[in-house]
Amino acid sequence: MALGAGSLKAKIVIQRASATPNEFNEQVETWADLYTCRARREDSSSGEKEAAGQVGAFLMARFAIRRSIEADQIRFTDRLVHEDGIWSIKEIKRLKEAPDMFLEITAIRDADLGDEG
């Protein structure tokens, strides 16, 4: 399926963690927005989930985004926020359909948190 601007319907925010001292000078992890963009969300099948070795109630999806200087800085240690859910990034690669134009982010999140994606 061709990927165009019309198929980038989902809004996602990439967040990055940093350590900041609290009032007791203890390092506390905080998350800040790094990059906001539109994406195509494609949920994975249960067969793909089993092949990935995942157990339990969780959601797995692939998010296709346009490549940019900011998008190329996304790391596995970042997280993705979509529809009030927090997703853990598991894979970042160039989209096979258009490797010079799009990235594909595979992410998972706990389905027991109430939002079914």
LINLINBEL-V801931 format. One record per pair of residues at least 24 apart in sequence whose ideal C-beta (glycine too) atoms are under 6 Angstrom apart, sorted by sequence separation. I is the first residue (numbers start at 1). J is the second residue. D is the distance in whole Angstrom. If there is no record, write none. Layout:
BEGIN
I&J&D + I&J&D
END
This chain:
BEGIN
39&63&4 + 40&64&4 + 85&109&5 + 39&65&5 + 12&39&5 + 80&107&5 + 37&65&5 + 10&39&5 + 8&38&4 + 85&115&5 + 8&39&6 + 10&41&4 + 64&95&5 + 84&115&6 + 8&40&6 + 71&103&6 + 7&40&5 + 67&101&6 + 35&70&5 + 67&103&6 + 64&102&5 + 65&103&5 + 64&104&5 + 62&104&5 + 63&105&5 + 62&106&5 + 60&108&5 + 58&108&5 + 59&109&5 + 12&63&6 + 58&110&6 + 59&111&5 + 58&111&5 + 57&111&4 + 57&112&5 + 59&117&5 + 14&74&6 + 3&64&6 + 16&78&5 + 14&78&5 + 15&79&5 + 14&80&6 + 12&80&6 + 13&81&4 + 12&82&5 + 3&97&6 + 3&102&6
END
